[in-house]
Amino acid sequence: MEPGVPQAIATGLALEIPSGYEVQVRPRSGLALKHAITVPNAPATIDPGYRGELRVILLNLGGLPYEVHTGDRIAQMVVAKYESVEWAEGELADSARGVGGFGSSGR
């Protein structure tokens, strides 16, 4: 992996995730610390409808090339339950914060 170039790394794994669950893919702290390798879209979400091979997007933030070998642990997965919602258009209720953006809730 060349520095600064995102690359999708094939894992050889495929998952059948139960309805109501997702898999989140996250960086490994050791790779991040030792080689500046991260998952740029972390946490990456794999939804229950996906059936293809799991590929992990890695980004080398370091200054040297990094080589991924078969069997390397390049990321970690978390299985998480989620609630499905149905969205509806409507008016928003007022709140103390209102439309205050970044940094507006703390001092």
C-alpha positions in Angstrom: 0.0 0.0 0.0 1.4 3.3 -1.1 1.1 6.3 1.3 -2.0 8.4 0.8 -3.8 5.9 -1.6 -6.9 4.1 -0.2 -7.1 0.5 -1.1 -9.8 -2.1 -0.7 -8.3 -5.3 0.8 -10.1 -8.5 0.1 -10.5 -10.7 3.2 -11.9 -14.0 1.8 -14.8 -13.7 4.2 -18.5 -13.4 3.5 -21.2 -12.9 6.1 -24.9 -13.4 6.4 -25.8 -10.8 9.0 -29.2 -11.4 10.7 -31.9 -8.8 10.1 -31.7 -6.0 12.7 -28.0 -6.2 13.0 -25.0 -4.6 11.3 -21.3 -5.2 11.4 -19.0 -2.2 12.0 -15.4 -2.4 10.7 -12.9 -0.5 12.7 -9.1 0.1 12.6 -6.7 -1.9 14.7 -4.8 0.3 17.1 -1.5 -1.5 16.7 -1.5 -0.9 12.9 -2.5 2.7 13.5 0.3 3.3 16.0 3.1 1.4 14.4 2.4 2.0 10.7 -0.2 4.8 10.5 -2.7 2.4 8.8 -6.4 3.2 9.3 -9.9 2.6 8.0 -10.8 6.0 6.6 -14.6 5.4 6.7 -14.6 4.0 10.2 -16.7 2.7 11.5 -17.6 1.2 8.1 -21.1 -0.4 8.1 -22.0 -3.7 6.5 -25.7 -4.1 6.4 -27.7 -7.3 6.6 -28.5 -7.4 2.9 -24.9 -7.6 1.7 -23.7 -11.0 0.6 -20.4 -10.3 -1.2 -16.9 -10.8 0.0 -15.9 -8.5 2.8 -13.3 -6.0 1.7 -11.8 -3.5 4.1 -10.8 0.0 2.9 -7.3 0.8 4.3 -5.4 4.1 4.1 -1.7 4.4 4.7 -1.2 7.8 6.5 2.5 7.1 7.0 5.5 8.0 4.8 6.5 4.5 3.8 4.8 1.8 1.7 3.1 -1.0 3.8 2.5 -4.5 2.6 -0.5 -6.6 3.7 0.1 -10.3 3.8 -2.4 -13.2 3.7 -3.5 -13.8 7.3 -2.7 -10.3 8.6 -5.2 -8.9 11.0 -6.0 -5.6 9.3 -9.2 -4.5 11.0 -11.7 -5.5 13.7 -15.5 -6.1 13.5 -18.2 -5.3 16.0 -21.7 -6.8 15.6 -24.3 -4.3 16.7 -28.1 -4.4 17.0 -29.9 -1.4 15.5 -33.5 -0.2 15.4 -35.1 0.4 12.1 -37.1 3.6 11.8 -39.6 5.1 9.4 -39.0 8.8 8.6 -41.8 11.3 8.2 -41.8 14.9 7.2 -42.9 17.4 9.8 -42.1 20.4 11.9 -39.3 20.2 14.5 -40.0 21.2 18.1 -38.0 24.0 19.6 -35.0 23.1 21.9 -32.6 25.0 24.1 -29.8 24.5 21.6 -31.9 25.3 18.5 -29.8 25.4 15.3 -26.5 26.1 17.1 -23.9 24.0 15.4 -20.4 22.8 16.1 -19.2 23.8 19.6 -22.4 25.5 20.6 -23.4 23.2 23.4 -20.2 23.5 25.5 -18.0 26.3 26.9 
